[in-house]
Amino acid sequence: MALIAQYFIPFISYPYTGETIDCDLCGCPDHKVICRHDRRFKKLQTVACLQCGLMRTNPMPTKAEIEEYYSNVYRLDYGLTLSRPSKRHLNRSHDQAKSRMELLRPVLKPGARVLDFGCGAGVFLHHAKTAGYETLGIEPGSQFASFARDELGVEVINDIWEQVELPHNFDVITAVEVLEHLRHPVLAMRWLADALANDGILYVTVPNMLPSKKETFRRFHFAHLYQFTPTTLTWVAAAAGLEPDPRFEPNGTRIVFRKTEKGPCLPDFNLNYGEGMCEQYAHASVSQYLLSGRWLRSMGSRLTKSIRDTIR
């Protein structure tokens, strides 16, 4: 319990050692510090690659440290639960699943094979299966995977993605708020691209980390190892042999991809997108934020939304 508590106590570092790694996209070791704290007011350093701009936690938690976090802390940290999904989580998931089904309806042909990577409690798979599609999910969390199988009746592989061999014939793959949690997002995108049918699509969403008025530290969290802008997400997809599908209008970092004819390739990073992007992130003081009282308004808004999603 003492170790778990260290993930929640403000202003101290997370209980991990980590390691220094090069950029997962372009391999460049050069980087610039974007922020030294996260939204829990805890010490956590985030850097941006000076060449391609892809942001990452530095030092990066090791594979073992990440497994420790997801096994014992993640669901408590994100959903205040260690077992089955809360009513609030399920209500939100049903709303999101309906929106995702509507968006993808033009390519969901009869009998389509659908994979949800990081399926959580399996709500989207439940909607897709009910609509007549062939579904499969991948979820490393054993409690949520069991809920999906036992209570929603969907097929889920309970394992980390590196240990899963997929057939190469999915018509639709979705990865919603998943890539930011992975130590190797480029390899994961290639793995998903390989599992697509030739005319299949991959729907990806990640938090959009373009500079905004929100305090920089409020946008980072220990669970998010990599951070994306629309440009860096598109470049990661290109490295996996994917391009935006013209049938779908990109919406920030919510993009539908398809396979390219030329296969995986890296873009020209000579533009030094990363250097230009780094200059746009203003320094934000945690102490000034706390003294301003703005955190009370933010906390109240989150609490109101949580109550509304629970009781409806």
N, C-alpha and C positions, 0 to 999 in steps of 0.2 A: 504493500500500500504506500510506503514511503516513496518508492520509485515512481509510482503512478502520480502521486501528489506533485512531484517536481514538474510535471507537464502542465500544471495549472497555476502554480504560484507566480504572480507577475514579477517582472524585472530581473529574474534570474535566468540563467541559460537552461536550455533543455538538457536532459540527462543523456547526452550522446557525445561521442568523440568525433566521428565522421572522418572523411578523407577529402583531400583536394583532388579534383578531377578536371579534365579539360571539357570544353563545350561538347555536348552530345551531338550537336548538329554539324558544326564545321571543324571541330577538333582544335580550335584556337585556345591557348591557355590564358591569353590576356583578357582581363576583365576589369570592371569598375564597380565599386560598392554602390548599390542603389539605396539600401536601407539596412539598419542594424537591429531593428526590433520588428515584432509582428503584432497582429491585432489583439493579442492577449497581453500586450505590453511586455512580452518576454524577449530576451536577447536572442536574436536569430538574424544572421547576416545573409542578405540576398545580393547577388551580383548579376551584372549583365555582361555578356560576351561583347568585347569591343569590336568584333568583326561582324557577326550576324545579328547581335542583339538579343539572342535567346537568354532569358533570365533563369537563374538556378540558385538553390540554397548552397552556401559555401561556408564551412566545409559541408560536403554532401553526406548525409547519414549512410552508413554501410548497409549492405543487404540484410545483415543480421539485426541491425538496429531498427531498420524499417519493419522487419517481421515482428520484432518485439512490440513496437508501437501498435501495429495493426491487430496483433493478437490480443493485447491487453488494454489498450487505451482508446483507439480510434472511435469506436461506436459510442463510448461514453463521452468522448470529446466533442463529437459532432451531433449526436442524437440523444445524449443523456440516457443511454441504455446500453446494457451489455448483452442483451438477449434478443427477444423478438422486436420487430420494428414498432414504434409508437404509432398511435392513431394519427398524430400530427404528420409523421413521416408518410404514412400510407395515404392520407388525404392529399398531400402535396404530390405524391408519386402518381396517383390516379389522374390528377389534373394535367401533369406533365406528360403522362402517357397518351392521353387523349390528344393533346396538341401535337405530339410527335407522330402519332398515327395519321392525323389529318395532313401534316406536312408531307409525309412520305407516301401518301395514298397514290399519287400518280405513278409510282414505280412498284407498288405492291400488287403485282399481278397475281391471279389465282394460283394458290399453291406455293407462293414464294417462300424461299428458305431464309429465315431471319435469325441473326445472331445478335444478342445484346451483350457487349463486352463490359463487365462491371455492372451486372444486372441488379445488384442489391437484393431487395425483397422480391424481385421478379414481377413487378406490377406491369411494366410495359410488355413483357412476354405474355402475361395473362391476357392482356387486351389483344395482342397479335394472334395468340392461339384461338381465342374466342372468335376472332374474325376469320378463322380458317387457314391461317398460315402455319408453316412448319417452323418450330422455334427451338432455340437452344440458348442457354445463358452461361456465362462464366462469372463466378463470384468467389473470391478468396475467403470471405467471412463465413464461417461454418454456420452460425446461427441464422443469418439472413438467407443463406443457400438452403438450409433446411426448411425455413418458412416458405420459400418459393416452391419447393418441391412438395412439401406435405400439405400446405394450406391453399396454395394457388394451383397446384397440379401441373407445374411446368418443369421441363428438363433443365437441370443446371449442373454444370461441372464445378465442383468445389475445389479449386486449386489456383495457384498463381499462374499467370499466363505463360511464363517460361517453361512450365511443365506440361502444357497442353498441346496436343497435335490436332489440328483442325482439318476437316475436309476442305477442298478448294472449290466450293460451289455455292457460296452464299449469295443470294440476290441482294440482300440488304444487311448491312452491319451497322450497328449504332454503338457509339462510345461517348456517353454523356457524362461530362465532368469526371473523366478517368485519366487522361494523359498527364495531367498536372501532378498526379500521385506517383508516377513511375520514374524510376532511376534512369531508364533508357527509353524515352518516348520515340526516338527515331526507329529503333529496332522493333518496338511494338507496332508502329505504323506499318512497317514493312511486313510484319507478321500478319496483320489484318489485311493488307493489300493482297498478300498471297492467298488468303482464304476467300477472296472475292471471285465470283463468276466473272467472265470477261466483260459482261455488260452490267455488273453489279455496282452498287453505290455504297459509300461509307459516310455516315453522318456523324460528325464530330462536334462537340461543344466543349469549350474550356473557358475559364474566366478571362475576360478581355482586360489585359494589363496595359493598355494605352494610358498615358498620363491623364489624370482627371483631377477634379477639385477635391476629391476625397484624400485625406491624409494618407501618405504613401504607406506607412507602417500598418494601417488598417486593412491593407489589401493582401497581406502575407500571412502565412500560417505554416506550422511545422509539417502538416500533411501534404502541402503543395510543394513538391520538390522542384518543379519547373514552372515557369510562367510564360505566357504567350501573348503576342499581339497578332492581329490578323495577318501581318506580313510574315512573322516567324512561323506561325502555324501553317501557312501555305508553303513555306520553304521546307518545313519538316515533311509535309505531305509529298512535295516534289522529290525529296530524298528517298521516299518510299515508292515512287513511280505513280503518284496520284496528282490530279489537278481538279480545281473546282468544276463541278458539273454545271454547264450553262443553263440547264433546265431549272435550276434553283438559284434564287438571288442570295448571295452571301449576306449574312447579318452579323457583322463584327467577327467574333471568333466562333460563330455557329455556321459551319460550312458543310455542304454536301460535296463529296469528292467522287471521282471516277478514275479508272485506270487510264494512264497515258499510253500512246503508241510507242514512245521512245524509252519507256521504262524509267527506273530510278536515275536521278541526276541532281547534282548540287547546283544551285544558282551561282551567279557571279557575285561574290561578296566584296569585290573591290570598292564598292560604293561605301563601305564602312558604315552600314546602317546603324550598327550598334553604337558607335561613337556619337552620332547625331541624336539617337534616341536617349542616351544616358543624360544628356544635357537638359532634357525636358522634365526630369523628375526633381521636384523641389524638396529640399530638406524639411522634414516635419518633426517637431519636438513633441515627444510623449508627455513631458511634464507640462508644457503649455496647453496641450490638448486637455489634460486632466483638470488643470486649473480653470480652463475656460468654461467647464461644465457641459460642453457639447456632447460628451459621452453619455450624459443622462438622457438626452433626447434620442440618441442612437439606441441606447438600451431599452428605452420605453417603446420605440418603434418595433424593435425585434420582439419584445415581449407581447405587444399587441398582436402582431402577426402570428406568433406562435399560439396564442390563445384562440385566435380566430380559426386557424387551421385545425386546432384540436377539437373544438366544440361543434363545428358545423356538420 
